Amino acid sequence: KKMCTKQVSSIGRISWTTCIFLLLFCNAVCNGFIASIPSELFSPKLTVGQRQPNFIPFISKRRPDGTPLIILRASESEDQETSSDDDEKFSFGQRIESTKTGIVGLFAGGIALAPFSAVHDIFLGGDEIRNGVAQWEFDTDMGSIEAALFAIVYRYCVRKDANPMLNMGVIGAFILVRVLSKIQVSTSCLAAPLTCGAPLGYFNYNMLNQAFLTGIESVALFGGAAYAMDFCFNKKLISKFP
């Protein structure tokens, strides 16, 4: 009994250590990808009462009739201000915030997913899941990593906008991708074109049942991570991406 307890605890330590290592690696990849996006995509639109950019006219060339062609360009101070804003967005402090975001998503998503995944894999798995406890541990570990990546993307997407539909859109996209990727085709299905039987032809009852159970898991996983992120935003524990 003591040997089994030590083995289970060691497996748990290895699993969480692997999750944290993968989280840090994925965070570095995400930061590198975001930094490669042109800064113009992150430039906020001007609102009422906001200072307009300063422009300096200069003559680049003349028209065929001899009249000067005047073109406006931004002033050097405006260029410097834009450059400083870009530096702030991708500073070391923002990388720290992304790491904190990933850790919050890792634990919040894993804790929210664990009970729902246990019911699915251990009690409702049927013949499709033969080793329910091991599958539950694997699904919980992988779900924690998915939640960590979701939290990082969620912070970059939501930013300082007050549009609740944007929040729901990000959550819904992750839920849909996870549900569709975890459906397994039944052995009774025929290929080219795919025909699985009642009730929809393409999806049979077994596949719809998989989608339903995985959908509940995904709502708990990404919904729990999003709730934890919003809580940290409100408590100023994590800053939103500017």
C-alpha positions in Angstrom: 0.0 0.0 0.0 2.8 2.4 0.9 4.5 1.6 -2.4 1.3 2.3 -4.4 0.9 5.6 -2.6 4.5 6.7 -3.4 4.0 5.6 -7.0 0.8 7.7 -7.4 2.4 10.7 -5.7 5.5 10.5 -7.9 3.3 10.3 -11.0 1.4 13.3 -9.9 4.6 15.3 -9.4 5.9 14.3 -12.8 2.6 15.2 -14.5 2.4 18.7 -12.9 6.1 19.3 -13.6 5.5 18.3 -17.2 2.5 20.6 -17.4 4.4 23.6 -16.0 7.4 23.0 -18.4 5.1 22.8 -21.4 3.3 25.9 -20.1 6.5 28.0 -20.1 7.5 26.7 -23.5 4.1 27.5 -25.0 4.1 30.9 -23.4 7.4 31.7 -25.0 6.0 30.5 -28.4 2.9 32.6 -28.0 4.9 35.7 -27.0 7.1 35.3 -30.0 4.2 34.9 -32.3 2.4 38.0 -31.0 5.6 40.0 -31.2 5.9 39.0 -34.9 2.5 40.6 -35.7 2.7 44.1 -37.3 2.2 46.7 -34.6 -0.4 48.4 -36.8 -2.8 45.7 -35.9 -2.6 46.6 -32.2 -2.9 50.4 -32.7 -6.1 51.6 -30.9 -8.6 53.6 -32.9 -9.1 57.3 -32.0 -12.1 58.2 -30.0 -13.9 61.5 -29.3 -11.7 63.8 -27.3 -8.5 61.9 -28.1 -5.6 63.9 -29.4 -5.2 63.7 -33.2 -1.8 62.8 -34.6 0.4 65.7 -35.6 1.2 65.8 -39.3 4.0 67.8 -41.1 3.4 68.7 -44.8 6.3 68.2 -47.2 6.7 68.3 -51.0 7.7 64.9 -52.4 7.4 65.7 -56.1 5.6 68.0 -58.6 2.6 67.3 -60.8 3.1 67.4 -64.6 1.6 71.0 -64.7 4.3 72.2 -62.2 2.2 72.5 -59.1 3.6 70.9 -56.0 2.2 67.6 -54.6 1.9 68.0 -50.9 1.9 64.9 -48.8 1.3 64.7 -45.0 3.5 62.6 -42.8 3.4 62.0 -39.1 5.7 64.1 -36.9 8.8 62.6 -35.3 7.2 63.0 -31.8 4.3 61.0 -32.9 6.6 58.3 -34.3 8.5 58.2 -31.0 5.2 57.9 -29.1 4.0 55.0 -31.2 7.4 53.3 -30.8 7.3 53.7 -27.0 3.7 52.2 -26.9 4.9 49.2 -28.9 7.8 48.7 -26.6 5.4 48.8 -23.6 3.2 46.2 -25.1 6.0 43.7 -25.6 8.1 44.5 -22.6 9.5 42.0 -20.1 6.6 43.0 -17.7 4.1 41.8 -20.3 5.9 38.5 -20.4 5.6 38.2 -16.7 1.8 38.9 -16.9 1.5 36.2 -19.6 3.3 33.7 -17.4 1.0 34.6 -14.5 -2.0 34.2 -16.8 -0.9 30.8 -17.9 -0.4 29.6 -14.4 -3.9 30.8 -13.4 -5.5 29.1 -16.4 -3.5 25.9 -15.7 -4.8 25.4 -12.2 -8.3 26.9 -12.6 -9.0 24.9 -15.8 -7.6 21.7 -14.4 -9.6 22.0 -11.1 -12.8 22.8 -12.9 -12.4 20.0 -15.4 -11.4 17.2 -13.0 -14.8 16.2 -11.6 -16.6 16.3 -15.0 -13.8 14.4 -16.6 -13.9 11.8 -13.8 -17.6 11.1 -14.4 -17.1 10.8 -18.1 -14.0 8.6 -18.2 -14.6 6.4 -15.1 -18.4 6.0 -14.9 -19.8 6.8 -18.4 -16.8 5.8 -20.6 -18.3 2.4 -21.5 -16.4 0.2 -23.9 -14.6 3.1 -25.6 -12.6 3.9 -22.4 -11.0 0.8 -21.1 -8.6 2.3 -18.5 -10.8 5.0 -17.0 -8.6 6.2 -14.1 -5.5 6.6 -16.3 -7.6 8.3 -19.1 -9.0 10.7 -16.5 -5.5 11.6 -15.3 -4.4 12.1 -18.9 -7.4 14.2 -19.8 -7.0 16.4 -16.7 -3.4 17.0 -17.4 -3.9 17.8 -21.1 -7.0 19.9 -20.2 -4.8 22.0 -17.8 -2.4 22.7 -20.6 -5.2 23.7 -22.9 -6.7 26.0 -20.3 -3.3 27.6 -19.8 -3.0 28.4 -23.5 -6.6 29.5 -23.6 -5.9 32.0 -20.7 -3.0 33.5 -22.6 -5.0 33.9 -25.8 -8.0 35.2 -23.8 -5.9 38.0 -22.2 -4.6 39.0 -25.6 -8.1 39.0 -27.3 -10.2 40.6 -24.5 -7.7 43.4 -23.7 -9.4 46.5 -22.4 -12.6 46.1 -24.4 -15.9 46.0 -22.5 -17.7 43.9 -25.1 -19.1 40.7 -23.5 -19.7 39.1 -26.9 -16.0 39.1 -27.5 -15.4 37.2 -24.3 -18.1 34.6 -25.2 -16.7 34.3 -28.7 -13.3 33.4 -27.5 -14.7 30.8 -25.0 -17.0 29.4 -27.6 -14.3 29.0 -30.2 -12.1 27.0 -27.8 -15.1 24.8 -26.8 -16.0 24.0 -30.3 -12.5 23.1 -31.3 -12.0 20.8 -28.3 -15.4 19.1 -28.8 -14.9 18.4 -32.5 -11.4 17.1 -32.0 -12.4 14.5 -29.3 -15.2 12.8 -31.2 -14.3 9.3 -32.3 -16.0 7.7 -35.4 -18.0 4.6 -34.6 -16.9 1.3 -36.0 -20.2 1.0 -37.9 -19.5 4.1 -40.0 -18.9 3.9 -43.8 -16.3 6.1 -45.5 -16.4 8.2 -48.7 -18.9 9.7 -48.1 -19.0 9.3 -44.3 -22.2 7.6 -43.2 -22.8 6.6 -39.6 -26.5 6.1 -39.4 -29.3 7.6 -37.4 -30.2 10.3 -36.5 -28.2 12.6 -38.8 -26.3 10.3 -41.1 -23.0 12.0 -40.6 -23.3 11.8 -36.8 -24.9 8.8 -35.1 -26.2 8.6 -31.5 -22.9 7.4 -30.1 -21.0 10.4 -31.7 -23.6 12.9 -30.5 -23.3 11.4 -27.0 -19.5 11.9 -27.1 -20.0 15.5 -28.3 -22.5 16.2 -25.4 -20.2 14.8 -22.7 -17.1 16.5 -24.1 -19.1 19.7 -24.5 -19.9 19.7 -20.7 -16.3 19.1 -20.0 -15.2 21.9 -22.3 -17.6 24.4 -20.8 -16.3 23.7 -17.3 -12.7 23.8 -18.5 -12.7 27.0 -20.5 -15.5 28.6 -18.5 -13.6 28.1 -15.3 -10.4 29.5 -16.7 -12.2 32.5 -18.1 -14.0 33.1 -14.7 -10.6 32.9 -12.9 -9.1 35.4 -15.4 -11.9 37.9 -15.0 -11.6 37.6 -11.2 -7.9 38.4 -11.5 -8.6 41.3 -13.8 -11.1 42.8 -11.4 -8.8 42.4 -8.4 -5.9 43.9 -10.4 -3.9 40.7 -9.9 -3.3 40.5 -13.6 -3.3 43.4 -15.9 -5.2 43.3 -19.2 -3.1 43.6 -22.4 -3.1 47.2 -23.5 
